[in-house]
Amino acid sequence: MRVRRPYRSDVSDARWALIEPVFTAWRARRTGPGTAARVHDLREIVNAILYVNRTGIPWEYLPHDFPPYKTACDYYAKWEADGTTQQVHDLLREKSRRFHGRSVEPTAAVVDTQSVKTSGNVAEASQGIDAGKKIKGRQRHLITDTLGLALAVLVTAANVHDTTGGKLLLDDLAAAHPSVTKVWADGGYQNSIFNHGARLGIDVQVVQRPRTKGFEPLPKRWVIERTFGWLMQHRRLARDYEALPQRSRAMIHWAMANKMSRALTGESALTRRIETVIPLASA
């Protein structure tokens, strides 16, 4: 056994208890060559991912008291590909909705986009120019519930129109959350998204901007603007550093999982653990 001092991004015992069953079940399903010798503690892999997510460092700059960065990155990719990351995110969203006295499945949602610059490792084919915002990079298309919790996420090149991404999001929303019948949007979406929503049984309504000067939170839509603010608190999302759009989507899920688990346990950014005991081998 070896002991390390905690990082501010580490999951506390209470936060780990919320998501541990997902990872325990994932490891139990793993069979085949190489799976018998399980060297790394899954909690430490999660801590490594959250460290990258929160601080914005490249994987290879992970501190040496974490598992090797290639191992942590490999787990990150595996969990994105097999749906484990989204499973953790969705589990926490359900717990968060219950915590706020809401039913598990929402009936109303909000849609919007956020354009961000990309790093030098992102291929030209995976990025574009948002002519309206004068940003070359990628665009995050997001649908949240009325608490600001993500229901559907899509990452595209920044030159993909809001309406095009919005239609794809509505398809995902209708498949995963058929209870949603109302979606609020801004004036940047074209009429075709309203027609597309109607075919899916979803009423898409534009929230008009106030005519008064100065800043004023938009009715209904302010919750998704706050969600984008939550994402930007995680420095890995201040710019899109992921080579693949699906990995960028997973980074959004990890940021939201981080936010929701802290809210559920009533924790601030500082972990409550004084030290962490890391087993060299899992039982």
Helices and strands as residue ranges (DSSP letters): E 2-4, H 13-29, H 42-55, G 59-61, H 69-81, H 84-99, E 108-117, G 124-126, E 128-130, E 135-145, E 150-157, H 162-176, E 182-185, H 191-199, E 203-206, H 222-232, G 235-237, H 245-265, E 276-278
